[in-house]
Amino acid sequence: MEEKREEVKKKYKKKELIEKLNEKTKLAETYLEQLKYLQADFDNYKKKLMNKREEFVSQANENLIKELLGVLDDFERSLVLIKNEDDLRGVELVYKNFLKILESFGLKKIEAEGKKFDPYYHEILLKEKSDKEEGVILEEFQKGYLLNGKVIRHSKVKVS
């Protein structure tokens, strides 16, 4: 009888241990699932933070380059006015280097003269009757620019 009692106690204890083990396993699985969600949230946060940083840098570059477009325009106007060949070559060299630096940051001129008017890239200042097809750009008053594919200044033009 004593043996049966011991055997029943062992079975009960074994059953109790199995239940505790199952309970702890479920708890561990719950914690693991929570950890996975937290890891995914953290990864998403890091990606969002990197995107915001890149956007901030891009916006800062855009603002700076917009300000520098006035200097670029001044260079172009001065190239027309300089009569001395040595001065002209010096200013052209500085202009080309300046333009190359801006292009390395993604600046690109918008082609205008002789092209068909496109409201996404061009702004009409004048319309003039011409022997050319309607909507063709006859003259560009101010150059337009793209920065990494985004228009930062429209070309100011005269169209037929």
Steps between C-alpha positions, in 0.01 A plus 500: 500500500783729586653425163180594320487824693857580400423411142192726496704783655765455231236503225339808652836675534593402145166631371551821700851542358373446145228762554755747638731427208216559251409823678860624491533397134191704411639794696834469318320487164302814595820681594667387179207628293508834684874520439448439128242781485731733687786412265281570196384832652859597569606412144213709362601787729860484377387501137266792562778691678743438211238615247435817700873567520545455126198723438644767731838493324330511160283795606804684638689441173200617299471824696872571466503426127193721444692784663806430285299514175510881524880486509494267199281750312742780589789297361314446173419871467859599577634264231312701238631835629873421538707630208853406612586145380710412807227617738242313296695172517548540875133565567399215265726264693348602833149476350564149363645379831208650690251337262683164524474508881128575484450223243678254730221567751234417238439837331405482133398772252155479344525510121270765359578677168354316202315254725125464537356693796444281807324663798685269739834646396431838339323821593368722218588868530420599140315363200599608152374419151757300313552279198572214742242255629277627780638431848866486396738694722660788311714653773604422855515799735611312809635146517306240691655225709424155633648366822501122507209497254292758689439844349649764730465786252291509182650636178350841421430500126343662195289265285351513153 
